[in-house]
Amino acid sequence: METNDPIESALLWLNNGHNVAIATVVKTWGSAPRKAGSQLAIRDDGLMVGSVSGGCVEGDVVSNALEIIGKPTIKLLQYGITNDKAWEVGLACGGDIKIRIESLESNE
C-alpha cells in the first residue's frame, strides 16, 4: 500500500522492519516554503515521502536525517536569511525555518 502521507508511510516502513526519521517544520518566519507542521518521512535507504521545504533545503535535511537514523535522538536544524548554510542549500526566499528531526526505530 503506497501513500503520500509522511506519517502513514513511516508507520508502514516501521512495520516492514525499516528505521525511519520524521522531519517536521516547527517554526517559520517571513517567507518560508512550507508552513509549520509540514512533515517529511525519510527511510533508512533514503526513500522519502512529504516535504519540509519545497526542495530548497530538503537535501540537507535528508542528509542530517540519515546521520541519525537508527540512533534514539532528535536534531534541530535552522535555516534563515542570516544563516550562511541557508544560502549554501538554496534557501534564498528571505525567510527562516526551524526543522526538528526525530529518529524512529523498527520493533523488529
Secondary structure, DSSP 8 states (H G I E B T S, - for coil): ---S-HHHHHHHHHHTT--EEEEEEEEEESS-SS-TT-EEEEETTS-EEE-SSTTSSHHHHHHHHHHHTTSS-EEEEEEETT-HHHHHHT--SS-EEEEEEEEE----
